[in-house]
Amino acid sequence: MKAASVSVGPGLTAKVCATEEPVILRSQDTRGVVTFTLNRPQAFNALSEAMLATLQGELDAIAKDESVRVVVLGAEGKAFCAGHDLKEMRATPSLDYYERLFVQCSKMMLTMQHLPVPVIARVQGIATAAGCQLVAMCDLAVASRTARFAVSGVKFGLFCSAPGVAISRNILRKAAFEMLVTGEFISAEEARACGLINRVAESEHLDAEVEKLVASIISKPRVAVAMGKELFYRQAELGIGAAYEAAARSMACNMMDDAALEGVQAFIEKRPPRWPQSAE
């Protein structure tokens, strides 16, 4: 097998065999719905350096592609994602290496949130540590009833600090801290109740439940969704006064868009909107 070096960030490279299966599978339908599938089922879809680099590259491309309307992030096998690849991490025990690795992971997570289109996690199995963080950083999440979630690093002496940033921005503080200090699993229903995921479905209906969200999103103007997503996360980090100022500015700009003008006129005239082609 021929090996190639893949850049995974400043000072980081990973060896990937040319004959190996791609670590990320990508598909796109005619509606602009892109599906990424984590494809290391034998390793419980752990986030290897190669997987982080590949996903970063795919997300960077999505950010520039105006044909994309929604991203769905799923996984092959029994697990959604078991977090970082601990075997790979343990092979290079140096502070410099670990700092660069976690910076690379954080960059990927933030890139996903900064995309102008919604990202939906399709969670069919366990999501632990950075895998749970991945779910939390998606804008929406639908899980199989059999899925389970944990930030279990503390059980191995490694507190899940980076996943804690995402978890604490999804659920209430005490619930988040309990997950972080115990490392115990919560069920899909518990994850929905505490706000980590949006919907729970039987395994055989998981795709149908994801499709309901997709269909609802793509029926709306892309520009409105993009502006709304950007403001949603930005205002959350501001004080309430500054948040209202940012929201007012965003809504005013949104209202001047052709799609919003058509949508409001359609409401006034009591007819379905005829979205301009640029808004689709």
C-alpha positions in Angstrom: 0.0 0.0 0.0 1.2 3.5 -0.9 1.2 6.0 2.0 0.7 9.7 1.6 1.3 12.5 4.1 -1.8 14.6 4.9 -1.4 18.0 6.6 -3.7 18.2 9.7 -2.6 21.6 10.9 0.6 23.5 11.8 3.3 21.0 12.4 0.9 18.0 12.2 0.8 15.3 9.5 -0.9 12.0 9.3 0.0 9.0 7.1 -2.9 7.7 5.1 -2.7 4.6 2.9 -4.0 5.3 -0.6 -5.9 2.0 -0.7 -7.7 2.7 2.5 -11.4 3.7 2.6 -11.9 7.5 2.9 -12.4 8.6 6.5 -15.2 10.9 5.5 -17.8 10.0 2.9 -19.6 12.9 1.1 -22.8 13.0 -1.0 -25.0 15.8 -2.2 -28.5 15.7 -3.6 -30.2 18.0 -6.1 -31.7 20.1 -3.4 -28.3 21.2 -2.1 -28.3 18.8 0.9 -24.8 17.6 1.7 -24.3 14.5 3.8 -21.0 13.8 5.5 -20.5 10.3 7.0 -17.8 9.5 9.5 -16.3 6.3 8.0 -14.0 4.7 10.6 -16.6 2.2 12.1 -13.9 -0.2 13.2 -12.5 2.5 15.4 -15.9 3.8 16.5 -15.4 6.8 14.3 -12.7 8.3 16.6 -11.5 11.6 15.4 -8.0 10.8 14.0 -5.7 13.5 12.7 -6.6 12.5 9.2 -10.4 12.7 9.9 -10.0 16.1 11.5 -8.0 17.3 8.5 -10.5 15.9 6.0 -13.5 17.3 7.7 -11.9 20.7 8.0 -11.2 20.7 4.3 -14.8 19.7 3.5 -16.3 22.3 5.8 -14.1 25.0 4.3 -15.4 24.1 0.8 -19.0 24.1 2.0 -18.5 27.7 3.4 -17.8 28.9 -0.2 -20.5 26.8 -2.0 -23.7 28.8 -2.3 -25.5 25.8 -3.8 -25.5 24.0 -0.4 -28.6 24.5 1.8 -28.1 22.0 4.7 -25.4 19.7 6.0 -26.2 16.4 7.6 -23.4 14.8 9.7 -23.8 11.0 10.2 -21.6 8.0 10.8 -21.1 4.4 9.8 -21.3 1.5 12.2 -22.5 1.2 15.8 -21.0 4.4 17.2 -21.5 8.0 16.0 -18.1 9.1 17.3 -16.0 8.0 20.3 -14.0 11.2 20.6 -10.3 11.6 19.9 -8.2 8.7 18.8 -6.5 7.9 22.1 -4.1 5.4 20.6 -2.9 8.0 18.1 -2.6 10.6 20.8 -0.7 8.3 23.2 1.9 7.6 20.5 3.1 11.2 20.6 3.2 12.3 24.3 4.3 15.9 24.1 2.7 19.1 25.3 3.4 20.9 22.0 1.8 18.1 20.0 -1.3 18.0 22.2 -1.8 21.7 22.1 -1.6 21.8 18.3 -4.0 18.8 18.1 -6.7 20.4 20.3 -6.3 23.8 18.5 -6.9 21.9 15.2 -10.0 20.2 16.7 -11.4 23.5 18.0 -10.9 25.1 14.7 -12.9 22.4 13.0 -15.7 22.6 15.5 -15.9 26.4 15.1 -15.9 26.2 11.3 -19.0 24.0 11.5 -20.8 26.6 13.6 -19.6 29.4 11.4 -21.1 27.8 8.2 -23.9 29.9 6.6 -26.1 26.8 6.5 -27.5 24.6 9.3 -25.7 21.5 10.3 -27.8 18.5 11.5 -26.2 15.7 13.5 -27.7 12.3 12.7 -26.8 10.3 15.7 -27.3 6.5 15.3 -25.1 5.3 18.2 -22.9 6.4 21.1 -21.3 9.9 21.1 -18.6 10.3 23.7 -16.1 13.0 24.6 -15.2 14.9 21.5 -18.0 12.9 19.7 -20.5 14.4 22.2 -18.9 17.8 21.6 -19.4 17.3 17.8 -23.1 16.7 18.4 -23.3 19.8 20.7 -21.6 22.0 18.0 -24.1 21.0 15.3 -27.0 23.4 15.0 -29.5 20.7 15.3 -29.4 17.0 16.3 -31.7 14.0 15.8 -30.8 10.8 17.6 -31.9 7.2 17.5 -33.7 6.1 20.7 -30.8 3.7 21.4 -28.1 6.4 21.1 -26.3 7.4 24.3 -24.1 10.4 25.2 -21.2 11.0 27.6 -18.2 13.1 28.2 -16.2 10.2 29.7 -12.6 11.5 29.6 -12.6 12.0 33.4 -12.8 8.2 33.8 -9.4 8.0 32.3 -7.9 11.0 34.1 -8.5 13.4 31.2 -11.2 16.0 32.0 -13.2 16.8 28.9 -12.5 20.6 29.0 -13.0 21.3 25.3 -16.2 19.2 25.0 -17.3 21.1 28.2 -17.3 24.4 26.2 -19.8 23.0 23.8 -21.9 21.0 26.3 -22.2 24.0 28.7 -23.6 26.1 25.8 -26.3 23.5 25.1 -27.6 22.5 28.5 -28.0 23.8 32.0 -24.9 24.3 34.0 -25.4 21.7 36.7 -26.5 19.1 34.2 -23.4 19.8 32.1 -21.1 19.7 35.1 -22.6 16.4 36.3 -21.8 14.9 32.9 -18.3 16.2 33.0 -17.4 15.1 36.5 -19.0 11.7 36.4 -18.4 10.6 32.8 -21.7 8.7 32.9 -23.9 8.1 29.9 -27.2 9.7 29.4 -29.9 8.3 27.2 -31.3 9.9 24.0 -34.4 10.9 25.9 -32.4 12.5 28.7 -30.3 14.3 26.0 -33.4 15.7 24.4 -34.9 16.7 27.8 -31.7 18.7 28.7 -31.4 20.3 25.3 -28.4 18.5 23.8 -30.5 17.1 20.9 -33.7 18.2 19.3 -35.5 15.0 18.4 -35.5 11.2 19.2 -36.7 8.6 16.7 -36.8 4.8 16.5 -33.8 3.6 14.6 -35.8 2.6 11.5 -37.3 6.1 11.4 -34.1 8.1 12.0 -33.6 9.2 8.4 -37.3 10.2 8.1 -37.0 12.4 11.2 -33.9 14.0 9.8 -35.6 14.6 6.5 -38.5 16.5 8.3 -36.0 19.0 9.5 -34.2 19.2 6.2 -37.4 19.7 4.2 -38.5 22.5 6.6 -35.2 24.3 6.4 -34.8 24.2 2.6 -38.3 25.6 2.1 -37.1 28.8 3.6 -34.9 31.4 1.8 -31.2 30.6 2.2 -30.2 34.2 2.9 -32.6 34.5 5.8 -31.4 31.3 7.3 -27.7 32.3 6.9 -28.3 35.7 8.4 -30.3 34.2 11.2 -27.7 31.6 12.1 -24.8 34.1 12.2 -26.8 36.4 14.5 -28.1 33.6 16.7 -24.6 32.6 17.8 -23.1 36.1 17.9 -25.8 37.6 20.1 -25.5 34.7 22.6 -22.0 35.9 23.5 -23.1 39.5 24.1 -24.8 41.3 26.9 -28.6 41.8 26.4 -28.3 45.4 25.3 -25.6 44.7 22.7 -27.6 41.6 21.6 -30.7 43.6 20.9 -28.6 46.2 19.0 -27.1 43.4 16.9 -30.4 41.8 16.3 -32.1 45.0 15.3 -29.3 45.7 12.7 -29.5 42.1 11.4 -33.3 42.3 11.0 -33.2 45.6 9.3 -30.6 44.3 6.8 -32.7 41.1 6.4 -35.8 43.1 5.7 -34.1 44.8 2.7 -33.4 41.5 1.1 -35.6 40.6 -1.9 -36.7 37.3 -0.2 -38.0 39.1 2.9 -39.8 41.8 0.9 -41.5 39.1 -1.2 -42.4 37.0 1.9 -44.0 40.0 3.7 -45.9 41.0 0.5 -47.1 37.4 0.1 -48.4 37.5 3.7 -50.2 40.8 3.1 -51.8 39.4 -0.1 -52.6 36.1 1.6 -50.8 34.0 -1.0 -47.8 31.6 -0.9 -44.5 33.4 -1.4 -42.7 33.3 -4.8 -39.1 33.3 -3.6 -36.6 35.0 -5.9 -34.2 32.5 -7.5 -31.3 34.0 -5.7 -32.9 33.1 -2.3 -33.3 29.4 -3.1 
